[in-house]
Structure formats: C-alpha cells, structure tokens
Amino acid sequence: MEATHGLIFDIQSHSIHDGPGSRTTVFMSGCRLSCQWCANPESWQAREKMLFSEVRCVAKQGCTRCVTGCDRAAITLVDGTLAIDRSRCHDCQSLACVTACPPQALKQCGQHYTADALLKRLQHDQDFWGETGGVTFSGGEPFVQHLFLENMLRRCRDAGIHTAIETTAYARETLFLAVMQHVDFAFIDVKHMDCAAHHHYTGVDNTSILHNISALVQSGWPGRLVLRVPLIAGVNDTDENMQALADFMLDSGVYEVNMLPFHRLGESKWQQLGKPYPGHAWQPPTPARLTALEQMFTDRALACYIGSDTPF
C-alpha cells in the first residue's frame, strides 16, 4: 500500500469504546494474524472482496443476475440456491456480481481512500467528538498499511485530532516504534502468553508482539497503553496464562489491561465469506471467573477492566 492511498473496510462514527471520548473508528484492511475468534475476518486480506448474505438472496424467486453478471463463472445455482466457488474470486478486481445484485445479497467489502479524502471524512465528524474524542485506527491490523497509517496519523496530529490505535503490535520493531510516536492512546492485543498456543490460535507466534510492547514502554513513549485480551473459557483464561500476563506487565511497566469476554458477533461474517466458523463450542468465562481474574490483577497492583468498563 502507498502512503497516499489506503483500503478501508468500514468507518464507524460515534464510537465510545475505542478510546477517550466520542470517536470515529477507521477499520483498515489487512492482517497478518488469522485469529480463530476474529470478529472481522473480512479484514484479513488487504484487497476488496465480496460478502454474500443468503437471507437477502432472491435466487429462489428466479433471480439469476449475479450468475450472468459474474465474469469469473464463479456463481451457479444448485437447486435454486446460490453456490459460490470462492477459488475463482480470489484476485477478482471487477466485483461485477455485486453491481448485478439489486437486493444487495452480494456486497463489496473494502473501499479505497486517498489521504485527503479520508481526512475530510474524519473532519466531517469532528464537531461530535467533544474535547476528548478523535480518531481510532483499527482493523484488521493497521500496520499492514503502515505507510498510509503513518501519513494519516501525521495529518491528524497536524489538524489537532487526538489519535488512537487498536493493534496486535505484530510488526518490525523500528517500524512499530516510529509510527507509534504519532499515537496518543493505544489498545494492544495480547491473545495468549504461550508462544505455541498463540501460534495455534492466531497463525503467528507472540515473540515480536511481546517484544514490541516492552520496547514501546522503554522508548519513553508518552501515550497511554492498555493491553486487551479476548477471553475464551478454557483457551486463555487459565490461572497459568493470566499469571504469566501479570508477570509480563509488571516486568514491562504496563499497568492496565482490558479483558473482553468472548462473543460470536463475527460469526455471520465468516458465513458471508464462505468460511467455516471455529468458535461454535467456545464460551466466555463466567461472571464469577471474570471477577476472580479482575481480583488476581488488582492484588498485584494492576488495573483490570472487564468488557466496556475501561475508564477514559
């Protein structure tokens, strides 16, 4: 990706959980992780793609516009039901099927923005941010488009806009530290403390992630850092894993963590992408377990926030 152009798959105004105040959250396409619980699987590739919502489809009523409109012959009708050969869609640029679908059962995910256009879009929301709000760059993983990200962060700073980021910190250290100098507030995800388990559930190990968190604190970065953990019962909420996280935080000089109980809000997106959803059997920790974990961190002089309770 270039510094002047970026691919965005969603922009949400009036967000109150992605940093201080009311914010506009920019969801950037591309991620080097493939978390099995991901709520935004449409973000994994930094390219435009097609989502299919079966409930909107009117093929059973005789509509075949997407079948004839697809220039990859990727869409067929099987007993009145739409069937999509996703292998034929991989590098499709036209998304002609989306244009051909009146009920929007097929939808384009991802839109290209110039830096100028995105800044203008953000400034459109500026009157609603109040004194403490601003913009949060999320994803996906914003660092996949690091040139565009840094350009936008600089432009926001120059325009007096408070900047925040939600990131996995999975990037080269020098690049990570350079870009973070333009960020005022950060949520950094810690999926699992065990390297092998992290690789199993996300597709990458956690070595560079943990290293970058420590390096950021040691660099003297003046922003506020809160770690985030998506908690799944029996996967990463064990005493062993949580104690390892607390040890890491104390060793690194990080004192705030936000525990996010597992949810299945992204399941429909997996279905719309034609992907099998891995999380059917997973559950969030019980309220009693969450309380015990909160106390575990509090006993070690660490601030632990559950769900949307992070104070800004």
C-alpha positions, 0 to 999 in steps of 0.5 A, spaced: 500 500 500 502 507 498 502 512 503 497 516 499 492 511 498 489 506 503 483 500 503 478 501 508 473 496 510 468 500 514 468 507 518 464 507 524 462 514 527 460 515 534 464 510 537 465 510 545 469 504 546 475 505 542 478 510 546 477 517 550 471 520 548 466 520 542 470 517 536 470 515 529 473 508 528 477 507 521 477 499 520 483 498 515 484 492 511 489 487 512 492 482 517 497 478 518 494 474 524 488 469 522 485 469 529 480 463 530 475 468 534 476 474 529 470 478 529 472 481 522 475 476 518 473 480 512 479 484 514 484 479 513 486 480 506 488 487 504 484 487 497 476 488 496 472 482 496 465 480 496 460 478 502 454 474 500 448 474 505 443 468 503 437 471 507 437 477 502 438 472 496 432 472 491 435 466 487 429 462 489 424 467 486 428 466 479 433 471 480 439 469 476 443 476 475 449 475 479 450 468 475 450 472 468 453 478 471 459 474 474 465 474 469 469 469 473 463 463 472 464 463 479 456 463 481 451 457 479 445 455 482 444 448 485 437 447 486 435 454 486 440 456 491 446 460 490 453 456 490 459 460 490 466 457 488 470 462 492 477 459 488 475 463 482 474 470 486 480 470 489 484 476 485 477 478 482 478 486 481 471 487 477 466 485 483 461 485 477 456 480 481 455 485 486 453 491 481 448 485 478 445 484 485 439 489 486 437 486 493 444 487 495 445 479 497 452 480 494 456 486 497 463 489 496 467 489 502 473 494 502 473 501 499 479 505 497 481 512 500 486 517 498 489 521 504 485 527 503 479 524 502 479 520 508 481 526 512 475 530 510 471 524 512 474 524 519 473 532 519 466 531 517 465 528 524 469 532 528 464 537 531 461 530 535 467 528 538 467 533 544 474 535 547 476 528 548 474 524 542 478 523 535 480 518 531 481 510 532 485 506 527 483 499 527 482 493 523 484 488 521 491 490 523 493 497 521 500 496 520 499 492 514 498 499 511 503 502 515 505 507 510 498 510 509 497 509 517 503 513 518 501 519 513 494 519 516 496 519 523 501 525 521 495 529 518 491 528 524 496 530 529 497 536 524 489 538 524 489 537 532 485 530 532 487 526 538 489 519 535 488 512 537 490 505 535 487 498 536 493 493 534 496 486 535 503 490 535 505 484 530 510 488 526 518 490 525 520 493 531 523 500 528 517 500 524 512 499 530 516 504 534 516 510 529 509 510 527 507 509 534 510 516 536 504 519 532 499 515 537 496 518 543 492 512 546 493 505 544 489 498 545 494 492 544 492 485 543 495 480 547 491 473 545 495 468 549 502 468 553 504 461 550 508 462 544 505 455 541 498 456 543 498 463 540 501 460 534 495 455 534 490 460 535 492 466 531 497 463 525 503 467 528 507 466 534 507 472 540 515 473 540 515 480 536 508 482 539 511 481 546 517 484 544 514 490 541 510 492 547 516 492 552 520 496 547 514 501 546 514 502 554 522 503 554 522 508 548 519 513 553 513 513 549 508 518 552 501 515 550 497 511 554 497 503 553 492 498 555 493 491 553 486 487 551 485 480 551 479 476 548 477 471 553 475 464 551 473 459 557 478 454 557 483 457 551 486 463 555 483 464 561 487 459 565 490 461 572 497 459 568 496 464 562 493 470 566 499 469 571 504 469 566 500 476 563 501 479 570 508 477 570 509 480 563 506 487 565 509 488 571 516 486 568 514 491 562 511 497 566 504 496 563 499 497 568 492 496 565 489 491 561 482 490 558 479 483 558 473 482 553 469 476 554 468 472 548 462 473 543 460 470 536 458 477 533 463 475 527 460 469 526 455 471 520 461 474 517 465 468 516 458 465 513 458 471 508 465 469 506 464 462 505 468 460 511 467 455 516 466 458 523 471 455 529 468 458 535 461 454 535 463 450 542 467 456 545 464 460 551 466 466 555 468 465 562 463 466 567 461 472 571 464 469 577 471 467 573 471 474 570 471 477 577 476 472 580 481 474 574 479 482 575 481 480 583 488 476 581 490 483 577 488 488 582 492 484 588 498 485 584 497 492 583 494 492 576 488 495 573 483 490 570 477 492 566 472 487 564 468 488 557 466 496 556 468 498 563 475 501 561 475 508 564 477 514 559 
